[in-house]
Amino acid sequence: MKLTFAKGASLKDPARLFNASLDGNTRRAIDIHEGEPVDQSTFQALIRQAVALNRAGKSKSLKKAKTKAKPTP
């Protein structure tokens, strides 16, 4: 199974879970092979970090969109 993180290069990965797409400037991926153990707490922490990053990006995008909107007369 391959899990790709669109903004993976911006995430801290001290446990080195990312093991694919390492050459890119933005995304990172984790390849998990059948029977391969995964540290659940480390994996969950990475997912939570990715969710927080995505939410932060969305709120910034919404703020930019609101400031660029022109008032209707």
SVG drawing of the C-alpha trace seen along z (x, -y; Angstrom):
<svg xmlns="http://www.w3.org/2000/svg" viewBox="-25 -50 41 61">
<polyline fill="none" stroke="black" stroke-width="0.4" points="0.0,0.0 1.3,-3.5 0.2,-6.5 1.1,-9.8 1.2,-13.1 0.8,-16.0 2.6,-18.3 4.9,-15.6 8.1,-17.6 6.8,-20.1 6.2,-17.5 8.7,-16.5 9.6,-12.8 12.1,-11.9 11.1,-8.2 11.7,-8.2 8.3,-6.7 8.6,-8.3 10.4,-5.9 9.2,-6.9 9.0,-10.0 11.8,-11.5 13.3,-13.4 10.4,-15.8 10.1,-19.2 6.6,-18.8 5.2,-15.3 6.4,-12.3 5.0,-8.8 5.1,-5.7 5.2,-2.3 3.8,0.4 4.3,4.0 2.2,6.9 3.3,8.2 5.5,5.2 5.1,3.8 4.1,0.1 4.6,-1.8 1.0,-2.8 1.7,-5.8 4.4,-7.2 2.1,-6.8 -0.8,-8.4 1.4,-11.4 2.4,-11.8 -1.3,-11.7 -2.3,-14.3 0.6,-16.6 -0.5,-16.3 -4.1,-17.1 -3.0,-20.1 -0.9,-21.4 -3.8,-20.9 -6.2,-22.7 -3.8,-25.6 -3.4,-25.9 -7.2,-26.0 -7.8,-28.7 -5.1,-30.8 -6.7,-30.3 -10.1,-31.2 -8.7,-34.4 -7.0,-35.4 -10.2,-34.7 -12.2,-36.9 -9.8,-39.8 -9.7,-39.6 -13.5,-39.6 -14.9,-42.9 -18.0,-44.1 -21.2,-44.1 -23.0,-47.5"/>
</svg>
